[in-house]
Amino acid sequence: MQKRVYWIQGDGIGAECWKAARPVIDAAVAKEYGQEHSFEWVELLAGEKAVQETGTPLPQETLDTLAHAELAMKGPLGTPVGHGIRSLNVALRRTLDLYACIRPIQYFDGLETPVKHPERVNMVIFRENTEDVYAGIEYAANTPEARKLVELLESLGAKVAPDAAIGLKPMTEGGSKRLVRRAIRFALDQKRASVTLVHKGNIMKYTEGAFRQWGYDVAAQEFGDLTCTEKEPQDGKLIIKDRIADAMFQEALLHPEQYQIIATPNLNGDYLSDALAAQVGGLGLAPGVNMSDTLAFFEATHGTAPTIAGQDKANPGSLILCGALMLDHVGWHGAATRIRAAVNKAIAAKTVTCDLAGQIAGSTTVGCTQFGELVLAGL
């Protein structure tokens, strides 16, 4: 079986991460399955490379191709702060309806992190990807659009400064339920103990509070014979519980072993996934996938790191582990297990890139290329 994977190089350190990661992914498949399985890699353009070749950061041809794709993977894409295109990542997620951002967070042997027991962290975050404040509805201060919204809000009884910048936070029942539904199905398939709805519903009662209620509703209405609530636990059933977002950050530090699957709105998930990644070594080892009902789009979760681009200092671990995540997605679990074991072996031997070396006493710093070669050799 051959699977086609569309890939985007990404900006900054993207090129060197791909050079280190792709041979690992292909070799893991070959070692596990011989010639029975393989990937066909087809490049698409986005970001700086697309601008150079087409004049636009997100060509329509790329979007049209991805609209009919099953698998895709990308390196990091840059996002201008305060000007220019809002975000290539957000544009891809919204245009392709990649509503579920799924990020597994796990510990690898040998990592030394700021927390005492990083090995207790083993969670998967399901982050809603198309709504919330990332939906892109905001207006700059003192613009006609902002003034109109201020006037409208004041007519509804709200008090808003006339020179305020305005951002809106749309959240829908359908969008919230399909995210929680996916998290519950994953938890049941993986035989996990619980799904936790993380929200700020004590303050934002009609958006995040609604997310919480819609999550409980979908669990009761669609999975009632397989789930229960934390208040009424039942042996053998998946527990659905919820935590307020700020309290969840404390829980993630104090009692991470009590949480397996997290389902949360967009902004909460952005914060929480990065914080959890820091507990197990950082974003250099954090894979992720954005999913619609038809497309799985895997991505390195770190940024473009322009200050070290081209210097062979980047950590390709995130992209390598995205490969393992993709292999699990297509059912090639043996090859995925090989990759994770090889990454674990390299880290346990304390041969790591500079982002991890500072955290591991007695480690040997290697470059992006060499780290990829060590993982390759460990397959």
C-alpha positions as CSV (number, residue, x, y, z in Angstrom):
1,M,0.0,0.0,0.0
2,Q,1.3,3.4,-0.9
3,K,-0.1,6.6,0.7
4,R,0.3,10.0,-0.8
5,V,1.4,12.7,1.7
6,Y,1.4,16.4,0.6
7,W,4.2,18.3,2.4
8,I,5.0,21.9,3.0
9,Q,8.6,22.8,3.9
10,G,7.8,25.7,6.1
11,D,9.8,28.8,7.0
12,G,12.9,29.4,9.0
13,I,14.2,26.1,10.3
14,G,11.6,24.2,8.2
15,A,14.1,23.1,5.5
16,E,16.7,21.6,7.9
17,C,14.0,19.9,10.0
18,W,12.5,18.2,6.9
19,K,16.0,17.1,5.8
20,A,16.5,15.3,9.1
21,A,13.0,14.0,9.6
22,R,11.8,12.6,6.3
23,P,14.5,9.9,6.0
24,V,13.5,8.7,9.5
25,I,9.9,8.3,8.6
26,D,10.6,6.5,5.3
27,A,13.2,4.2,6.9
28,A,10.8,3.3,9.8
29,V,8.2,2.2,7.2
30,A,10.8,0.2,5.2
31,K,12.3,-1.5,8.2
32,E,8.8,-2.5,9.5
33,Y,7.1,-3.5,6.3
34,G,9.7,-3.8,3.6
35,Q,8.1,-2.9,0.2
36,E,4.5,-3.6,1.4
37,H,4.0,0.0,2.5
38,S,5.4,3.3,1.5
39,F,4.7,7.0,1.3
40,E,4.6,9.1,-1.9
41,W,5.7,12.7,-1.0
42,V,4.3,15.6,-3.1
43,E,5.4,19.1,-2.2
44,L,3.0,22.0,-2.0
45,L,3.9,25.7,-1.6
46,A,3.1,28.0,1.3
47,G,5.0,30.7,3.3
48,E,8.2,32.3,2.2
49,K,9.0,29.7,-0.5
50,A,5.5,30.3,-2.0
51,V,6.1,34.0,-2.1
52,Q,9.4,33.6,-3.9
53,E,7.9,31.3,-6.5
54,T,4.3,32.5,-6.9
55,G,4.1,36.0,-5.2
56,T,1.6,34.9,-2.6
57,P,2.1,33.1,0.8
58,L,-0.8,30.8,0.3
59,P,-1.5,29.8,-3.4
60,Q,-4.9,28.7,-4.4
61,E,-3.4,25.6,-5.9
62,T,-2.2,24.5,-2.5
63,L,-5.7,25.0,-1.0
64,D,-7.4,23.3,-3.9
65,T,-5.1,20.3,-3.6
66,L,-5.4,20.0,0.2
67,A,-9.2,20.2,-0.1
68,H,-9.2,16.7,-1.7
69,A,-6.3,15.2,0.3
70,E,-6.2,12.6,3.0
71,L,-2.7,13.2,4.5
72,A,-0.5,16.3,4.7
73,M,2.4,17.5,6.8
74,K,4.1,20.8,7.2
75,G,7.0,22.6,8.9
76,P,6.5,25.8,10.8
77,L,5.1,28.8,8.9
78,G,5.8,32.4,10.0
79,T,3.1,34.8,11.2
80,P,3.7,38.6,11.1
81,V,2.8,40.3,14.4
82,G,0.6,43.4,14.1
83,H,0.5,43.6,10.3
84,G,0.1,41.6,7.1
85,I,-1.8,38.3,6.7
86,R,-3.4,37.3,10.0
87,S,-1.9,33.8,10.1
88,L,-1.1,31.2,7.5
89,N,-1.8,28.5,10.1
90,V,-5.2,29.9,11.0
91,A,-6.0,30.4,7.3
92,L,-5.3,26.8,6.5
93,R,-7.3,25.5,9.5
94,R,-10.3,27.6,8.7
95,T,-10.3,27.2,4.9
96,L,-9.9,23.4,5.2
97,D,-12.2,23.1,8.3
98,L,-9.5,21.5,10.3
99,Y,-11.6,21.8,13.4
100,A,-9.6,19.5,15.8
101,C,-6.1,20.3,16.8
102,I,-4.8,17.2,18.5
103,R,-1.5,17.2,20.5
104,P,-0.2,14.3,22.4
105,I,2.2,15.2,25.3
106,Q,4.5,12.5,26.6
107,Y,7.8,12.1,28.4
108,F,11.0,10.6,27.0
109,D,13.6,8.9,29.2
110,G,16.5,11.0,30.1
111,L,14.8,14.4,29.8
112,E,15.4,16.8,32.7
113,T,12.7,19.5,33.0
114,P,11.7,22.2,35.4
115,V,9.2,19.9,37.1
116,K,10.1,17.1,39.5
117,H,8.0,14.3,37.9
118,P,7.6,14.9,34.1
119,E,7.1,11.2,33.6
120,R,3.6,11.6,35.1
121,V,2.5,13.7,32.1
122,N,0.8,11.6,29.4
123,M,-2.1,13.6,27.9
124,V,-3.7,14.3,24.6
125,I,-5.2,17.7,24.0
126,F,-8.1,18.2,21.7
127,R,-8.3,21.9,20.9
128,E,-11.1,23.4,18.9
129,N,-9.5,25.0,15.9
130,T,-11.9,27.3,14.0
131,E,-13.9,29.3,16.6
132,D,-13.2,31.3,19.7
133,V,-10.9,34.4,19.5
134,Y,-9.0,32.7,16.6
135,A,-12.0,33.1,14.3
136,G,-10.5,36.3,13.1
137,I,-13.2,38.8,13.9
138,E,-11.6,41.9,15.3
139,Y,-11.3,45.5,14.5
140,A,-8.6,48.0,15.2
141,A,-9.2,50.9,17.7
142,N,-10.8,54.0,16.3
143,T,-11.8,52.4,13.0
144,P,-15.4,52.9,11.7
145,E,-16.1,49.2,12.2
146,A,-15.0,49.3,15.9
147,R,-17.0,52.5,16.5
148,K,-20.1,50.8,15.0
149,L,-19.7,47.8,17.3
150,V,-19.2,50.0,20.3
151,E,-22.4,51.8,19.5
152,L,-24.2,48.5,19.1
153,L,-22.9,47.2,22.3
154,E,-23.9,50.3,24.2
155,S,-27.4,50.1,22.7
156,L,-27.5,46.6,24.3
157,G,-26.5,48.0,27.7
158,A,-22.7,47.2,27.6
159,K,-20.2,49.8,28.7
160,V,-17.3,50.0,26.2
161,A,-14.6,52.7,25.9
162,P,-15.2,54.6,22.6
163,D,-11.6,54.2,21.5
164,A,-11.5,50.4,22.2
165,A,-10.2,47.8,19.8
166,I,-12.9,45.1,19.5
167,G,-12.5,41.3,19.1
168,L,-15.4,38.9,19.0
169,K,-15.5,35.3,20.4
170,P,-18.0,33.2,18.4
171,M,-18.6,29.7,19.7
172,T,-21.2,27.3,18.4
173,E,-23.0,24.3,19.6
174,G,-22.1,22.3,16.5
175,G,-18.4,23.3,16.6
176,S,-18.1,22.5,20.3
177,K,-19.9,19.2,20.1
178,R,-17.9,17.8,17.1
179,L,-14.7,18.6,19.0
180,V,-15.8,16.9,22.2
181,R,-17.3,14.0,20.2
182,R,-13.9,13.3,18.6
183,A,-12.2,13.5,22.0
184,I,-14.6,11.0,23.5
185,R,-14.3,8.6,20.6
186,F,-10.5,8.7,20.9
187,A,-10.6,8.1,24.6
188,L,-12.9,5.1,24.2
189,D,-10.8,3.7,21.4
190,Q,-7.6,4.1,23.5
191,K,-9.3,2.9,26.7
192,R,-8.4,6.0,28.6
193,A,-10.0,6.8,32.0
194,S,-11.4,10.3,31.5
195,V,-12.1,13.3,29.3
196,T,-11.7,16.7,30.9
197,L,-13.5,19.7,29.5
198,V,-11.3,22.8,30.2
199,H,-13.1,26.1,30.0
200,K,-13.5,29.6,31.6
201,G,-17.3,29.2,31.9
202,N,-17.4,30.8,35.4
203,I,-16.7,34.1,33.7
204,M,-17.7,33.7,30.0
205,K,-20.9,31.9,30.8
206,Y,-22.5,32.0,27.3
207,T,-19.4,31.0,25.3
208,E,-17.1,28.9,27.4
209,G,-19.8,28.0,29.8
210,A,-21.8,26.8,26.8
211,F,-18.8,24.8,25.6
212,R,-18.8,23.0,28.9
213,Q,-22.5,22.2,28.8
214,W,-22.5,21.1,25.2
215,G,-19.6,18.8,26.0
216,Y,-21.7,17.1,28.8
217,D,-24.7,17.0,26.5
218,V,-22.9,15.2,23.7
219,A,-21.5,12.7,26.2
220,A,-24.9,11.9,27.7
221,Q,-26.9,12.0,24.5
222,E,-24.5,10.1,22.2
223,F,-22.3,8.0,24.5
224,G,-24.6,7.6,27.6
225,D,-24.1,3.9,27.9
226,L,-20.3,4.3,27.8
227,T,-19.7,7.4,29.9
228,C,-20.5,8.8,33.3
229,T,-19.8,12.0,35.2
230,E,-17.2,12.6,37.9
231,K,-20.0,13.2,40.4
232,E,-21.5,9.8,39.6
233,P,-18.7,7.5,38.6
234,Q,-19.4,4.0,37.4
235,D,-16.9,1.2,37.0
236,G,-15.8,0.5,33.5
237,K,-17.2,3.8,32.1
238,L,-15.3,6.8,30.7
239,I,-15.5,9.7,33.2
240,I,-16.5,13.1,31.8
241,K,-15.3,15.9,34.0
242,D,-14.5,19.6,33.7
243,R,-12.0,22.1,35.1
244,I,-11.8,25.9,34.9
245,A,-8.9,26.9,32.7
246,D,-6.7,28.6,35.3
247,A,-7.2,25.8,37.8
248,M,-6.3,23.3,35.1
249,F,-2.8,24.8,34.9
250,Q,-2.3,24.1,38.6
251,E,-3.7,20.6,38.2
252,A,-1.3,20.0,35.3
253,L,1.6,20.7,37.6
254,L,0.3,19.1,40.8
255,H,-1.7,16.1,39.6
256,P,-1.0,15.4,35.8
257,E,-1.5,11.7,36.2
258,Q,-5.2,12.4,36.9
259,Y,-5.8,13.7,33.4
260,Q,-5.7,11.7,30.1
261,I,-7.7,13.5,27.4
262,I,-8.4,17.3,27.4
263,A,-11.1,18.9,25.3
264,T,-11.0,22.7,25.2
265,P,-11.8,25.8,23.2
266,N,-9.1,27.3,20.9
267,L,-7.3,29.8,23.1
268,N,-7.2,27.6,26.2
269,G,-5.8,24.8,24.1
270,D,-3.1,27.0,22.7
271,Y,-1.8,28.0,26.1
272,L,-2.3,24.6,27.7
273,S,-0.6,22.5,25.1
274,D,2.6,24.7,25.2
275,A,2.6,24.6,29.0
276,L,2.4,20.8,29.0
277,A,5.0,20.5,26.4
278,A,7.3,22.6,28.6
279,Q,6.8,20.0,31.4
280,V,8.3,17.3,29.2
281,G,11.1,19.1,27.5
282,G,9.6,21.7,25.2
283,L,8.0,22.2,21.8
284,G,11.0,20.6,20.1
285,L,9.4,17.2,21.0
286,A,5.8,18.1,20.6
287,P,3.9,16.8,17.5
288,G,0.5,17.7,16.4
289,V,-2.2,17.2,13.9
290,N,-5.1,19.4,12.6
291,M,-8.0,17.3,11.4
292,S,-11.2,17.7,9.4
293,D,-13.5,14.9,8.8
294,T,-11.4,13.9,5.7
295,L,-7.9,15.4,6.0
296,A,-5.2,14.8,8.7
297,F,-2.7,17.7,8.5
298,F,0.3,17.0,10.7
299,E,2.5,19.9,11.8
300,A,5.5,20.8,13.9
301,T,4.1,22.7,16.8
302,H,7.2,25.0,17.3
303,G,7.9,28.3,15.5
304,T,10.2,29.1,12.6
305,A,13.1,30.1,14.9
306,P,14.7,32.5,12.4
307,T,17.6,33.4,14.7
308,I,19.0,29.8,14.2
309,A,17.7,29.0,10.8
310,G,20.4,27.5,8.5
311,Q,22.8,26.9,11.4
312,D,22.0,23.2,11.9
313,K,20.9,23.9,15.5
314,A,17.2,23.1,15.2
315,N,15.5,20.2,16.9
316,P,13.7,18.0,14.2
317,G,12.0,16.0,17.0
318,S,8.6,17.5,16.5
319,L,8.5,16.8,12.8
320,I,9.9,13.3,13.4
321,L,7.2,12.6,16.0
322,C,4.6,14.0,13.6
323,G,5.7,11.2,11.3
324,A,5.0,8.7,14.1
325,L,1.6,10.3,14.7
326,M,0.8,10.0,11.0
327,L,1.8,6.3,11.0
328,D,-0.5,5.6,13.9
329,H,-3.3,7.5,12.0
330,V,-3.0,5.2,9.0
331,G,-2.7,2.1,11.1
332,W,1.0,1.4,10.6
333,H,1.6,1.2,14.3
334,G,4.8,-0.9,14.2
335,A,6.7,1.8,12.3
336,A,5.3,4.5,14.7
337,T,6.6,2.5,17.7
338,R,10.0,2.2,16.0
339,I,10.3,6.0,15.7
340,R,9.3,6.8,19.3
341,A,11.7,4.1,20.6
342,A,14.5,5.6,18.5
343,V,13.8,9.1,19.7
344,N,13.7,7.8,23.3
345,K,17.1,6.0,22.7
346,A,18.8,9.1,21.4
347,I,17.5,11.3,24.3
348,A,18.4,8.6,26.9
349,A,21.9,8.6,25.6
350,K,22.0,12.4,26.2
351,T,22.9,13.2,22.6
352,V,20.5,16.0,22.0
353,T,20.1,19.3,20.2
354,C,20.9,22.6,21.9
355,D,17.3,23.3,23.1
356,L,17.4,20.1,25.2
357,A,21.1,20.1,26.1
358,G,20.7,23.0,28.4
359,Q,18.2,20.9,30.4
360,I,20.2,17.7,30.6
361,A,23.3,17.5,32.7
362,G,26.3,15.8,31.0
363,S,24.7,15.9,27.6
364,T,26.4,16.1,24.3
365,T,25.1,18.7,21.9
366,V,24.5,17.6,18.4
367,G,23.1,19.4,15.3
368,C,19.8,19.0,13.6
369,T,21.4,16.7,11.0
370,Q,23.2,14.5,13.4
371,F,20.2,14.1,15.7
372,G,18.2,12.9,12.7
373,E,21.0,10.4,11.9
374,L,21.1,9.1,15.5
375,V,17.3,8.5,15.4
376,L,17.7,6.9,12.0
377,A,20.4,4.6,13.4
378,G,18.2,3.7,16.4
379,L,15.3,2.4,14.3
